[in-house]
Amino acid sequence: MKKMVNYIRRNKVFVFLLSVIMMITAVLGIYYITYIKKADPQLPVINAPMEKEEKETAIASFQGSYDSEAKQVRLSWSLQQGEQKITSLKLLHDDNTVADVNTLNSYVLNQDVYQFPGGENTFVLTGTLENGETIEKEARITIEYFSSIDCTAAESENGMMISLTYKYREGTDVQTPRIVANSLPYPYKFNFKETKKEKPVNGYVTATTVFEVDAREAESDEEVTIRWIFDSIGVSYDFPITIIAKEVSVGGEDE
């Protein structure tokens, strides 16, 4: 004991510093236990059980186009297979089934067979699942109004007779077209003559509209583009023709 007292006396500064350090350590320990540990308790981590996510069965894509040369509607699609299997897959048009396509991913519809109306047509791919639910997707395809269309021109007494012959599906709102030319200003007068419609054959109507171009005031022959405009369906067609000028005598008769 006497030795310890003598040691402390000889090392007063060291013993003082050591005492201060121990006191600070004790104070910090008490502060941590009293405030920090109590304010931020470490709660036990509980992992929730993972729920198994059911993959959805769906029609991933459905698209199509109209081939005007082949006169065909071409449709294609892809499916996303999930837990529920597809038991039936059909193609519909105007709520009518046009084909069962259970094992297919594309289909071709011939216009001559199905005779879809001109303009925008909506096709629906619908599938029935095992649980009785249905899935579906739409594709909108524009089909040409006319299966054939042709413009001809022939000389007439006052100028040219221009005829447009066109064939369309019966029931389509096709009305008599009007006619304009690309030459402005031009010395021509377009006079409507007639529109003749033949009786429908296999669901199609063939019609011919005739205009006469009065070219008596034209100074020379001219190549122009004639535009036929069908306002009722919002389409137009261009055809190049040559208008032959008609020379008129002073008395008003052709020379």
Secondary structure as UniProt FT lines:
FT   HELIX           2..10
FT   HELIX           12..31
FT   HELIX           32..36
FT   HELIX           37..39
FT   STRAND          58..67
FT   TURN            68..71
FT   STRAND          72..80
FT   STRAND          86..93
FT   TURN            94..95
FT   STRAND          96..100
FT   TURN            102..103
FT   STRAND          106..110
FT   HELIX           111..114
FT   STRAND          119..129
FT   TURN            130..131
FT   STRAND          134..143
FT   STRAND          146..155
FT   STRAND          159..169
FT   TURN            170..171
FT   STRAND          178..181
FT   STRAND          189..197
FT   TURN            202..203
FT   STRAND          204..214
FT   TURN            216..217
FT   STRAND          222..230
FT   TURN            231..234
FT   STRAND          235..243
FT   TURN            250..251
//
